Amino acid sequence: MEAIGENIWLQKHSFSTFGMQMGRNVVPIRLSSGKLIIHSTAPFSEEEAEEIRTIGEPGWILDPTNFHDTYAVRGAAAFPEIPFLAPEGFPAARKAKAQSLAITPAEWDGEIDVIPILGMPMTNEHVFFHPDSKTLIVADLLFNLPSDLDGFTRTSVKLISGIREYPGNSRMFRLMIRDREAFEASLQQILSLDFSRVIVGHGLPVETEAKTRMRKIFANFGYAV
């Protein structure tokens, strides 16, 4: 696990879908109370769960989008003493005993901002912003896969997503947009935040000119950002 800023870490996990090696990022965030928000679930080993416990007291674990339910039950079970939060419509909500992410805990106020991406009811992705480290945390809004991908993954992801250069946004993601105006309003709200880094759900952090690059990606697709 890597510290990427004050009170925020990155724990990387393997994740394969249809043979494509996509990776999965978990981001523990420590609040001033010492409690942790564990952003995203994974198939935590006992050692990986304990590694997270060493940096603070687990307070909440969550998945930020309806498309990230693969490890929800197993991930929540690794931290059975805390609430598991998920968006409305989350496929594994019942099995994982999920609570709604629509109303965030009062203890997060002033330390974490949560912005739902509107206009996409099927995915219902929520973007997180950690002001102290100027870090934006997304799920599938952006992908930033590494350059050393195996040939099958590189070719398959390119064909499916249409992404030619990373970081990028997948055509599959854009196909989920049902209300363009609402989506653009969410993008504008996100881009108004003072972030300099983006942690993606799959791939490497975007550490250089993160906001400028994100704005350019969506402007090139014709969105009003």
ROSE-4610 file (N, C-alpha, C; in Angstrom, 1 decimal, always signed):
// ROSE-4610
residu = [M/M/M/E/E/E/A/A/A/I/I/I/G/G/G/E/E/E/N/N/N/I/I/I/W/W/W/L/L/L/Q/Q/Q/K/K/K/H/H/H/S/S/S/F/F/F/S/S/S/T/T/T/F/F/F/G/G/G/M/M/M/Q/Q/Q/M/M/M/G/G/G/R/R/R/N/N/N/V/V/V/V/V/V/P/P/P/I/I/I/R/R/R/L/L/L/S/S/S/S/S/S/G/G/G/K/K/K/L/L/L/I/I/I/I/I/I/H/H/H/S/S/S/T/T/T/A/A/A/P/P/P/F/F/F/S/S/S/E/E/E/E/E/E/E/E/E/A/A/A/E/E/E/E/E/E/I/I/I/R/R/R/T/T/T/I/I/I/G/G/G/E/E/E/P/P/P/G/G/G/W/W/W/I/I/I/L/L/L/D/D/D/P/P/P/T/T/T/N/N/N/F/F/F/H/H/H/D/D/D/T/T/T/Y/Y/Y/A/A/A/V/V/V/R/R/R/G/G/G/A/A/A/A/A/A/A/A/A/F/F/F/P/P/P/E/E/E/I/I/I/P/P/P/F/F/F/L/L/L/A/A/A/P/P/P/E/E/E/G/G/G/F/F/F/P/P/P/A/A/A/A/A/A/R/R/R/K/K/K/A/A/A/K/K/K/A/A/A/Q/Q/Q/S/S/S/L/L/L/A/A/A/I/I/I/T/T/T/P/P/P/A/A/A/E/E/E/W/W/W/D/D/D/G/G/G/E/E/E/I/I/I/D/D/D/V/V/V/I/I/I/P/P/P/I/I/I/L/L/L/G/G/G/M/M/M/P/P/P/M/M/M/T/T/T/N/N/N/E/E/E/H/H/H/V/V/V/F/F/F/F/F/F/H/H/H/P/P/P/D/D/D/S/S/S/K/K/K/T/T/T/L/L/L/I/I/I/V/V/V/A/A/A/D/D/D/L/L/L/L/L/L/F/F/F/N/N/N/L/L/L/P/P/P/S/S/S/D/D/D/L/L/L/D/D/D/G/G/G/F/F/F/T/T/T/R/R/R/T/T/T/S/S/S/V/V/V/K/K/K/L/L/L/I/I/I/S/S/S/G/G/G/I/I/I/R/R/R/E/E/E/Y/Y/Y/P/P/P/G/G/G/N/N/N/S/S/S/R/R/R/M/M/M/F/F/F/R/R/R/L/L/L/M/M/M/I/I/I/R/R/R/D/D/D/R/R/R/E/E/E/A/A/A/F/F/F/E/E/E/A/A/A/S/S/S/L/L/L/Q/Q/Q/Q/Q/Q/I/I/I/L/L/L/S/S/S/L/L/L/D/D/D/F/F/F/S/S/S/R/R/R/V/V/V/I/I/I/V/V/V/G/G/G/H/H/H/G/G/G/L/L/L/P/P/P/V/V/V/E/E/E/T/T/T/E/E/E/A/A/A/K/K/K/T/T/T/R/R/R/M/M/M/R/R/R/K/K/K/I/I/I/F/F/F/A/A/A/N/N/N/F/F/F/G/G/G/Y/Y/Y/A/A/A/V/V/V]
num = [1/1/1/2/2/2/3/3/3/4/4/4/5/5/5/6/6/6/7/7/7/8/8/8/9/9/9/10/10/10/11/11/11/12/12/12/13/13/13/14/14/14/15/15/15/16/16/16/17/17/17/18/18/18/19/19/19/20/20/20/21/21/21/22/22/22/23/23/23/24/24/24/25/25/25/26/26/26/27/27/27/28/28/28/29/29/29/30/30/30/31/31/31/32/32/32/33/33/33/34/34/34/35/35/35/36/36/36/37/37/37/38/38/38/39/39/39/40/40/40/41/41/41/42/42/42/43/43/43/44/44/44/45/45/45/46/46/46/47/47/47/48/48/48/49/49/49/50/50/50/51/51/51/52/52/52/53/53/53/54/54/54/55/55/55/56/56/56/57/57/57/58/58/58/59/59/59/60/60/60/61/61/61/62/62/62/63/63/63/64/64/64/65/65/65/66/66/66/67/67/67/68/68/68/69/69/69/70/70/70/71/71/71/72/72/72/73/73/73/74/74/74/75/75/75/76/76/76/77/77/77/78/78/78/79/79/79/80/80/80/81/81/81/82/82/82/83/83/83/84/84/84/85/85/85/86/86/86/87/87/87/88/88/88/89/89/89/90/90/90/91/91/91/92/92/92/93/93/93/94/94/94/95/95/95/96/96/96/97/97/97/98/98/98/99/99/99/100/100/100/101/101/101/102/102/102/103/103/103/104/104/104/105/105/105/106/106/106/107/107/107/108/108/108/109/109/109/110/110/110/111/111/111/112/112/112/113/113/113/114/114/114/115/115/115/116/116/116/117/117/117/118/118/118/119/119/119/120/120/120/121/121/121/122/122/122/123/123/123/124/124/124/125/125/125/126/126/126/127/127/127/128/128/128/129/129/129/130/130/130/131/131/131/132/132/132/133/133/133/134/134/134/135/135/135/136/136/136/137/137/137/138/138/138/139/139/139/140/140/140/141/141/141/142/142/142/143/143/143/144/144/144/145/145/145/146/146/146/147/147/147/148/148/148/149/149/149/150/150/150/151/151/151/152/152/152/153/153/153/154/154/154/155/155/155/156/156/156/157/157/157/158/158/158/159/159/159/160/160/160/161/161/161/162/162/162/163/163/163/164/164/164/165/165/165/166/166/166/167/167/167/168/168/168/169/169/169/170/170/170/171/171/171/172/172/172/173/173/173/174/174/174/175/175/175/176/176/176/177/177/177/178/178/178/179/179/179/180/180/180/181/181/181/182/182/182/183/183/183/184/184/184/185/185/185/186/186/186/187/187/187/188/188/188/189/189/189/190/190/190/191/191/191/192/192/192/193/193/193/194/194/194/195/195/195/196/196/196/197/197/197/198/198/198/199/199/199/200/200/200/201/201/201/202/202/202/203/203/203/204/204/204/205/205/205/206/206/206/207/207/207/208/208/208/209/209/209/210/210/210/211/211/211/212/212/212/213/213/213/214/214/214/215/215/215/216/216/216/217/217/217/218/218/218/219/219/219/220/220/220/221/221/221/222/222/222/223/223/223/224/224/224/225/225/225]
x = [+0.9/+0.0/+0.9/+0.5/+1.3/+0.6/+1.3/+0.8/+0.9/-0.2/-0.1/-0.4/-0.5/-0.8/-1.0/-1.2/-1.5/-2.8/-2.9/-4.1/-4.9/-4.1/-4.8/-3.8/-4.2/-3.4/-4.0/-3.1/-3.6/-3.1/-4.1/-3.8/-4.2/-3.3/-3.6/-3.9/-5.0/-5.4/-5.5/-5.3/-5.6/-7.1/-7.4/-8.8/-8.9/-9.5/-9.6/-11.1/-11.4/-12.8/-12.6/-13.2/-13.2/-11.7/-10.8/-9.4/-8.6/-9.3/-8.5/-8.1/-6.8/-6.2/-6.3/-7.4/-7.7/-7.2/-7.0/-6.5/-7.7/-7.6/-8.6/-7.9/-8.3/-7.7/-8.6/-8.0/-8.7/-8.0/-8.8/-8.3/-8.8/-8.0/-8.3/-8.0/-9.0/-8.8/-9.1/-8.1/-8.2/-8.8/-9.9/-10.5/-9.8/-10.0/-9.4/-9.8/-10.9/-11.3/-10.4/-9.7/-8.9/-9.6/-10.9/-11.7/-11.3/-11.4/-11.1/-12.4/-12.4/-13.3/-12.5/-13.0/-12.3/-13.1/-12.5/-13.1/-12.8/-13.9/-13.9/-13.5/-14.2/-14.0/-13.0/-12.5/-11.5/-11.5/-10.9/-10.8/-9.7/-10.0/-8.9/-8.5/-7.2/-6.6/-6.6/-6.3/-6.3/-5.1/-4.0/-2.9/-3.3/-4.0/-4.3/-5.3/-6.3/-7.2/-6.5/-5.6/-4.8/-4.0/-3.4/-2.6/-3.4/-4.7/-5.5/-5.8/-6.0/-6.3/-5.1/-3.9/-2.8/-2.7/-3.5/-3.4/-4.6/-5.5/-6.6/-7.7/-8.8/-10.0/-10.9/-11.2/-12.2/-13.5/-14.0/-15.3/-16.4/-16.0/-17.0/-16.3/-16.9/-16.4/-17.5/-17.1/-18.1/-17.6/-18.6/-18.4/-19.1/-18.4/-19.0/-19.8/-20.0/-20.8/-21.5/-22.6/-23.3/-22.6/-21.6/-20.8/-19.6/-19.5/-18.3/-18.8/-19.6/-20.2/-19.5/-18.5/-17.8/-17.4/-16.7/-16.2/-16.9/-18.1/-18.9/-19.1/-19.6/-19.9/-18.6/-17.6/-16.3/-15.6/-15.6/-15.0/-15.6/-17.0/-17.7/-17.4/-17.3/-17.1/-15.7/-14.8/-13.5/-13.5/-14.5/-14.7/-16.1/-16.5/-17.9/-18.4/-17.5/-17.9/-18.4/-18.3/-18.5/-19.6/-20.3/-21.3/-20.7/-21.4/-21.0/-22.0/-21.5/-22.3/-22.2/-23.3/-23.4/-24.5/-24.4/-25.4/-26.8/-27.8/-29.1/-29.1/-29.7/-29.7/-28.6/-27.7/-26.5/-26.9/-26.4/-26.9/-26.7/-25.6/-25.3/-25.8/-26.7/-27.1/-27.6/-28.4/-29.1/-28.0/-27.3/-26.3/-25.2/-24.8/-23.8/-24.3/-25.6/-26.3/-25.9/-26.0/-25.6/-26.5/-25.9/-26.7/-26.5/-27.4/-27.4/-26.2/-25.6/-24.6/-25.1/-26.5/-27.1/-27.0/-27.0/-26.9/-25.6/-24.6/-23.3/-23.3/-22.4/-22.4/-21.9/-22.5/-22.2/-20.7/-20.1/-18.7/-17.8/-18.3/-17.5/-17.5/-18.4/-18.6/-17.3/-17.0/-15.8/-14.5/-14.5/-13.3/-13.4/-14.6/-14.8/-16.0/-15.9/-17.0/-17.4/-18.7/-19.2/-20.1/-19.8/-20.6/-21.1/-22.5/-23.1/-23.0/-22.7/-22.7/-24.1/-24.8/-26.2/-26.4/-27.6/-27.9/-27.5/-27.0/-26.6/-27.1/-28.5/-29.1/-28.6/-28.2/-27.8/-26.5/-25.5/-24.2/-24.3/-24.9/-25.0/-23.7/-22.7/-21.3/-21.3/-20.5/-20.3/-18.8/-18.4/-17.0/-16.7/-15.5/-15.1/-14.0/-14.0/-12.9/-12.4/-11.0/-10.3/-9.6/-10.1/-9.5/-8.1/-7.8/-6.5/-5.4/-5.6/-4.6/-4.8/-5.9/-6.3/-6.5/-7.1/-7.2/-8.7/-8.9/-10.2/-10.2/-11.2/-11.3/-12.5/-12.2/-13.3/-13.3/-14.4/-14.5/-14.2/-15.2/-15.1/-15.2/-15.2/-15.3/-14.0/-12.9/-11.6/-10.9/-10.2/-9.4/-7.9/-7.0/-5.6/-4.7/-4.9/-4.2/-2.8/-1.9/-0.4/-0.1/+1.1/+1.6/+2.1/+2.4/+2.9/+1.9/+0.7/-0.4/+0.0/-0.5/-0.3/-1.1/-0.7/-1.2/-2.7/-3.2/-4.7/-5.5/-5.0/-5.7/-5.7/-4.5/-4.3/-5.3/-5.3/-6.1/-7.6/-8.0/-9.4/-9.9/-9.2/-9.7/-9.8/-8.9/-9.0/-10.2/-10.5/-11.6/-13.0/-13.0/-14.3/-14.5/-13.4/-13.6/-13.4/-12.7/-12.4/-11.3/-10.7/-9.7/-8.4/-7.9/-6.6/-5.4/-5.7/-4.7/-5.2/-4.3/-4.6/-4.0/-4.8/-6.1/-7.2/-8.3/-9.3/-10.7/-11.7/-13.1/-13.6/-14.2/-14.7/-16.0/-16.1/-17.4/-18.5/-18.2/-19.2/-19.8/-19.0/-19.4/-20.4/-20.0/-20.8/-22.1/-22.2/-23.4/-24.4/-24.0/-24.9/-25.5/-25.1/-25.6/-27.1/-28.0/-29.4/-29.9/-29.2/-29.5/-28.3/-28.0/-26.7/-26.6/-27.6/-27.5/-27.2/-27.8/-27.5/-26.1/-25.6/-24.3/-23.3/-23.5/-22.6/-22.6/-23.7/-23.7/-22.9/-22.9/-22.1/-20.6/-20.3/-18.9/-18.4/-19.2/-18.8/-18.6/-19.4/-19.3/-17.9/-17.7/-16.4/-15.2/-15.3/-14.1/-13.9/-14.9/-14.8/-14.0/-13.7/-13.0/-11.5/-10.9/-9.4/-8.6/-8.6/-7.8/-6.6/-5.6/-4.4/-4.0/-4.8/-4.5/-5.9/-5.9/-7.1/-6.7/-7.3/-7.2/-8.3/-8.0/-9.0/-9.3/-10.4/-10.8/-9.9/-9.4/-8.6/-7.4/-6.2/-5.0/-4.2/-3.4/-2.5/-3.1/-2.7/-3.1/-2.7/-3.5/-3.1/-2.5/-1.2/-0.5/-0.1/-0.2/+0.3/-0.8/-1.0/-2.1/-3.4/-3.8/-5.0/-6.2/-6.5/-7.7/-7.7/-6.6/-6.5/-6.8/-6.2/-6.3/-7.7/-8.4/-9.7/-10.7/-10.5/-11.3/-11.2/-10.0/-9.7/-10.4/-10.3/-10.9/-12.4/-13.2/-14.6/-14.9/-14.1/-14.3/-14.2/-13.2/-13.0/-14.2/-15.0/-16.2/-17.4/-17.2/-18.3/-19.1/-18.6/-19.4/-19.0/-20.0/-19.8/-19.1/-17.8/-17.0/-16.1]
y = [-1.2/+0.0/+1.2/+2.2/+3.4/+4.6/+5.4/+6.8/+7.7/+8.3/+9.2/+10.6/+10.9/+12.2/+12.1/+13.2/+13.2/+12.6/+11.5/+10.8/+10.1/+9.7/+9.0/+8.1/+6.8/+5.7/+5.1/+4.3/+3.5/+2.1/+1.2/-0.2/-0.9/-1.5/-2.0/-3.5/-3.9/-5.3/-5.7/-7.0/-7.5/-7.7/-7.5/-7.7/-8.0/-9.1/-9.6/-9.7/-9.2/-9.4/-9.9/-11.0/-11.6/-11.8/-12.1/-12.3/-11.0/-9.8/-8.5/-8.2/-7.9/-7.5/-6.0/-5.7/-4.3/-3.6/-4.5/-3.9/-3.3/-3.2/-2.6/-1.8/-0.5/+0.4/+0.6/+0.4/+0.7/+1.9/+2.9/+4.1/+4.3/+4.0/+4.3/+5.8/+6.5/+7.9/+8.0/+8.6/+8.8/+10.2/+10.2/+11.5/+12.0/+13.2/+13.8/+13.0/+12.3/+11.5/+10.2/+9.9/+8.7/+7.5/+7.7/+6.7/+6.7/+5.5/+5.4/+5.2/+5.9/+5.6/+4.7/+3.5/+2.6/+2.6/+3.3/+3.6/+2.4/+1.6/+0.4/-0.9/-1.9/-3.2/-4.0/-5.1/-5.9/-7.3/-8.3/-9.6/-9.6/-8.8/-8.6/-9.9/-10.1/-11.2/-10.7/-11.6/-11.2/-10.2/-10.3/-9.4/-8.1/-8.0/-6.7/-6.0/-6.7/-6.0/-5.5/-6.3/-5.8/-4.6/-4.6/-3.5/-2.2/-2.2/-1.1/-0.7/-1.7/-1.4/-0.7/-0.9/-0.3/+1.2/+1.8/+3.2/+4.0/+3.2/+3.9/+2.9/+3.4/+2.6/+2.6/+1.4/+1.3/+1.9/+2.8/+3.4/+3.1/+3.0/+2.8/+2.1/+1.2/+0.7/+0.9/+1.2/+1.5/+1.1/+1.0/+0.9/+2.1/+2.8/+4.1/+4.1/+2.9/+2.8/+1.5/+1.4/+0.1/-0.9/-0.5/-1.4/-2.0/-1.7/-2.2/-3.1/-4.1/-5.0/-6.3/-6.5/-7.9/-8.3/-7.5/-7.9/-7.3/-6.9/-6.2/-7.1/-8.3/-9.2/-9.6/-10.0/-10.4/-9.2/-8.1/-6.9/-6.4/-6.4/-6.0/-7.0/-8.3/-9.3/-9.2/-8.6/-8.4/-7.3/-6.5/-5.5/-5.5/-6.6/-6.8/-5.9/-5.2/-4.3/-2.9/-2.6/-1.3/-1.3/-0.2/-0.1/-0.2/-0.9/-0.9/+0.0/+1.0/+2.0/+1.7/+2.0/+1.8/+2.7/+3.0/+3.8/+3.1/+3.9/+3.3/+2.4/+1.3/+0.3/-0.6/-0.6/-1.5/-3.0/-3.7/-5.1/-6.0/-5.8/-6.7/-6.1/-5.1/-4.4/-5.3/-6.2/-7.1/-8.1/-8.7/-9.7/-9.0/-7.8/-7.1/-6.2/-6.3/-5.5/-4.0/-3.5/-2.1/-1.1/+0.0/+1.2/+2.2/+3.2/+4.1/+5.1/+5.3/+6.3/+7.7/+7.8/+9.0/+10.1/+9.7/+10.6/+10.2/+11.0/+10.6/+10.9/+10.2/+10.4/+11.8/+12.3/+13.7/+13.8/+12.7/+12.8/+13.1/+13.0/+13.3/+14.8/+15.5/+16.9/+17.7/+18.5/+19.3/+18.6/+17.2/+16.5/+15.7/+15.3/+14.6/+15.2/+15.5/+15.8/+14.7/+14.4/+13.3/+13.9/+13.7/+14.3/+13.2/+13.0/+12.0/+12.4/+11.5/+11.9/+11.6/+12.7/+12.7/+12.3/+11.9/+11.6/+10.2/+9.4/+8.0/+7.1/+6.9/+6.1/+4.6/+4.0/+2.7/+2.5/+3.4/+3.3/+4.0/+5.2/+5.9/+6.1/+6.5/+6.6/+7.9/+7.8/+8.9/+9.2/+10.4/+10.9/+11.4/+11.1/+11.6/+12.6/+13.6/+14.6/+14.8/+14.6/+14.8/+16.1/+17.2/+18.5/+18.6/+18.0/+18.1/+17.7/+16.6/+16.2/+16.5/+17.3/+17.7/+16.5/+15.5/+14.2/+14.0/+13.7/+13.3/+11.8/+11.1/+9.6/+9.2/+8.6/+8.2/+6.7/+6.2/+4.7/+4.5/+4.7/+4.5/+5.8/+6.9/+8.2/+8.3/+7.9/+7.9/+6.5/+6.1/+4.9/+5.4/+4.8/+5.2/+3.9/+3.0/+1.7/+1.9/+1.1/+1.2/+0.8/+1.2/+1.0/-0.5/-1.2/-2.5/-3.6/-3.3/-4.3/-5.5/-6.7/-7.8/-7.5/-8.1/-7.9/-8.1/-9.1/-9.4/-8.3/-7.9/-6.8/-5.5/-5.2/-3.9/-3.9/-4.9/-5.0/-5.0/-5.8/-6.0/-4.7/-4.1/-2.8/-1.7/-1.7/-0.7/-0.9/-2.1/-2.4/-2.1/-2.5/-2.3/-0.9/-0.2/+1.1/+2.2/+1.9/+3.0/+4.0/+3.7/+4.6/+4.4/+5.4/+5.4/+5.9/+6.7/+7.4/+7.5/+7.2/+7.3/+8.6/+9.1/+8.7/+9.0/+8.2/+8.4/+7.9/+8.2/+7.8/+6.8/+5.8/+4.7/+5.0/+4.5/+4.7/+3.9/+2.8/+2.1/+3.0/+3.8/+4.7/+5.7/+6.3/+7.3/+6.8/+5.5/+4.9/+4.8/+4.9/+4.9/+6.2/+7.3/+8.6/+8.7/+9.1/+9.2/+10.7/+11.5/+12.9/+13.7/+14.2/+14.8/+16.1/+16.9/+18.2/+17.9/+16.9/+16.6/+16.1/+15.3/+14.8/+15.9/+16.9/+18.0/+18.8/+19.0/+19.8/+19.1/+17.8/+17.1/+17.2/+17.1/+17.3/+18.7/+19.7/+21.1/+21.2/+20.6/+20.7/+20.0/+18.8/+18.1/+19.0/+19.5/+20.3/+21.6/+22.0/+23.3/+23.0/+21.7/+21.4/+21.6/+21.9/+22.2/+20.9/+20.1/+18.9/+18.9/+18.2/+18.1/+16.7/+15.7/+14.3/+13.6/+12.6/+11.7/+10.3/+9.6/+8.2/+7.5/+6.7/+6.0/+4.6/+4.0/+2.7/+1.6/+1.8/+0.8/+1.5/+1.2/+1.8/+2.7/+3.6/+4.4/+5.7/+6.3/+7.7/+8.7/+9.7/+10.8/+11.9/+12.0/+13.0/+14.3/+14.3/+15.5/+16.2/+17.5/+18.3/+17.5/+17.0/+16.1/+16.8/+18.0/+18.7/+19.1/+19.6/+20.1/+18.9/+17.8/+16.6/+16.1/+16.1/+15.6/+16.5/+17.8/+18.8/+18.5/+18.3/+18.2/+16.9/+15.8/+14.6/+14.8/+15.4/+15.5/+16.6/+17.7/+18.7/+18.1/+17.2/+16.6/+15.7/+15.3/+14.5/+15.4/+16.7/+17.7/+18.1/+17.7/+18.1/+19.5/+20.2/+21.6/+21.6/+21.7/+21.7/+22.9]
z = [+0.0/+0.0/+0.0/-0.8/-1.0/-0.5/+0.3/+0.7/-0.5/-0.9/-2.1/-1.7/-0.4/+0.1/+1.6/+2.3/+3.7/+3.9/+4.7/+5.1/+3.9/+2.9/+1.8/+1.2/+0.9/+0.4/-0.8/-1.5/-2.7/-2.5/-2.5/-2.4/-3.8/-4.5/-5.8/-5.7/-6.5/-6.6/-8.0/-8.3/-9.6/-9.9/-11.1/-11.5/-13.0/-13.3/-14.7/-15.1/-16.3/-16.8/-18.2/-18.5/-19.8/-20.3/-19.4/-19.7/-19.8/-19.7/-19.7/-18.3/-18.2/-16.9/-16.6/-15.9/-15.7/-14.4/-13.4/-12.1/-11.4/-10.1/-9.2/-8.1/-8.0/-7.0/-5.8/-4.6/-3.3/-2.7/-2.2/-1.7/-0.2/+0.7/+2.1/+2.4/+3.0/+3.4/+4.9/+5.6/+7.0/+7.4/+8.1/+8.5/+9.8/+10.2/+11.4/+12.6/+12.6/+13.7/+13.9/+12.8/+12.8/+12.1/+11.8/+11.1/+9.6/+9.0/+7.6/+6.7/+5.6/+4.5/+3.5/+3.3/+2.4/+1.1/+0.2/-1.1/-2.1/-2.3/-3.2/-2.5/-3.0/-2.4/-3.3/-2.8/-3.5/-2.8/-3.4/-2.7/-1.7/-0.6/+0.4/+1.0/+1.1/+1.9/+3.3/+4.3/+5.7/+5.9/+5.1/+5.3/+4.7/+3.6/+3.0/+3.8/+4.4/+5.3/+6.6/+7.1/+8.3/+7.9/+6.7/+6.3/+6.4/+6.0/+6.1/+7.5/+8.3/+9.8/+10.5/+10.0/+10.6/+10.5/+9.5/+9.3/+10.0/+10.5/+11.2/+11.5/+12.1/+12.4/+11.3/+10.7/+9.6/+10.0/+9.3/+9.6/+8.6/+7.3/+6.2/+5.1/+4.4/+3.1/+2.1/+0.8/-0.2/-1.6/-2.5/-3.9/-4.5/-5.4/-5.9/-7.1/-7.7/-8.9/-9.0/-9.7/-9.8/-10.7/-11.4/-12.2/-11.5/-10.2/-9.4/-8.3/-8.6/-7.6/-7.5/-8.3/-8.3/-7.0/-6.2/-4.9/-3.7/-3.9/-2.9/-1.7/-1.9/-0.8/+0.0/-0.8/-0.2/+0.5/-0.2/+0.4/+1.7/+1.7/+2.9/+4.0/+3.7/+4.7/+5.4/+4.7/+5.3/+6.4/+6.4/+7.4/+8.0/+8.6/+9.0/+10.1/+10.7/+11.8/+11.4/+10.1/+9.6/+8.5/+8.3/+7.2/+5.8/+4.9/+3.5/+2.8/+2.0/+1.3/-0.2/-0.9/-2.3/-2.9/-4.2/-4.9/-4.9/-5.1/-5.4/-6.6/-6.5/-7.6/-7.7/-6.7/-6.7/-6.7/-7.7/-7.9/-6.7/-5.9/-4.8/-3.5/-3.5/-2.3/-1.2/-1.6/-0.6/+0.0/-0.8/-0.3/+0.5/+0.2/+0.9/+2.0/+2.2/+3.2/+3.1/+1.9/+1.6/+2.2/+2.6/+3.0/+1.9/+1.7/+0.6/+0.7/-0.4/-0.6/-0.8/-1.0/-1.4/-0.3/+0.9/+2.0/+2.8/+2.7/+3.3/+4.8/+5.5/+7.0/+7.3/+8.4/+8.9/+9.2/+9.6/+10.0/+8.8/+7.6/+6.4/+6.0/+6.6/+6.3/+6.4/+5.4/+5.4/+5.1/+5.0/+4.7/+3.4/+3.0/+1.7/+1.0/-0.2/-1.1/-1.9/-2.1/-2.9/-4.0/-5.2/-6.3/-7.2/-7.2/-8.1/-9.5/-10.4/-11.8/-12.3/-12.6/-13.0/-14.4/-14.8/-16.2/-16.6/-15.6/-15.9/-14.8/-14.8/-13.7/-13.6/-14.7/-14.7/-13.9/-14.2/-13.5/-12.1/-12.1/-10.8/-10.1/-10.9/-10.3/-9.4/-8.3/-7.4/-7.4/-7.6/-7.6/-6.2/-5.7/-4.4/-4.5/-3.7/-3.7/-2.3/-2.1/-0.9/-0.9/-0.4/-0.6/+0.0/+1.1/+1.7/+0.8/+0.0/-0.9/-2.3/-2.5/-3.9/-4.8/-4.3/-5.0/-5.4/-6.7/-7.2/-7.3/-6.9/-7.0/-7.8/-8.9/-9.8/-10.0/-10.6/-10.8/-12.3/-13.1/-14.6/-15.4/-14.8/-15.5/-16.4/-15.8/-16.6/-16.4/-17.4/-17.4/-17.6/-17.0/-17.2/-17.1/-18.0/-18.0/-18.3/-17.7/-18.0/-19.4/-19.8/-21.2/-21.3/-20.2/-20.3/-20.3/-20.7/-20.7/-21.7/-21.3/-22.3/-23.6/-24.6/-25.9/-26.0/-25.4/-25.4/-24.8/-23.6/-22.9/-23.6/-24.1/-24.9/-26.1/-26.9/-28.1/-27.7/-26.8/-26.4/-25.8/-24.9/-24.3/-25.4/-26.3/-27.3/-28.2/-28.6/-29.4/-28.7/-27.4/-26.7/-26.2/-25.7/-25.1/-26.2/-27.2/-28.2/-27.7/-26.6/-26.1/-26.8/-27.4/-28.2/-27.3/-26.4/-25.6/-24.2/-23.2/-21.8/-21.2/-20.2/-19.7/-20.7/-20.6/-21.6/-21.0/-21.7/-21.3/-22.4/-21.8/-22.7/-23.4/-24.6/-25.3/-24.6/-23.9/-23.2/-22.1/-21.4/-20.4/-21.0/-22.1/-22.8/-23.2/-23.6/-24.0/-22.9/-21.7/-20.5/-20.2/-20.9/-20.6/-21.2/-20.3/-20.7/-20.7/-20.0/-19.9/-20.1/-21.3/-21.6/-20.8/-20.6/-19.9/-18.4/-17.8/-16.4/-16.3/-17.2/-17.2/-17.3/-18.2/-18.4/-17.1/-16.5/-15.2/-14.2/-14.1/-13.1/-13.5/-14.8/-15.2/-14.8/-15.0/-14.7/-13.2/-12.4/-10.9/-10.5/-11.1/-10.8/-11.2/-12.4/-12.9/-12.2/-11.4/-10.6/-9.3/-9.0/-7.8/-7.9/-6.8/-6.9/-6.7/-7.8/-7.7/-8.7/-8.3/-9.1/-9.4/-8.9/-9.1/-9.2/-10.1/-10.2/-10.0/-9.1/-8.9/-9.6/-10.5/-11.3/-10.7/-11.1/-10.6/-11.2/-12.4/-13.1/-13.7/-13.2/-13.8/-12.9/-13.5/-12.8/-12.4/-11.3/-11.0/-12.1/-12.3/-13.2/-12.4/-12.5/-11.6/-12.2/-13.5/-14.3/-15.0/-14.7/-15.4/-15.4/-14.3/-14.3/-14.7/-14.2/-14.5/-16.0/-16.5/-17.9/-18.8/-18.5/-19.3/-19.3/-18.1/-18.0/-18.8/-18.7/-19.4/-20.9/-21.4/-22.8/-23.3/-22.6/-23.0/-23.3/-22.4/-22.6/-23.6/-23.6/-24.6/-26.0/-26.2/-27.5/-27.9/-27.0/-27.3/-27.5/-27.3/-27.6/-26.4/-25.2/-24.0/-23.5/-23.0/-22.5/-21.2/-21.2/-19.9/-19.9]
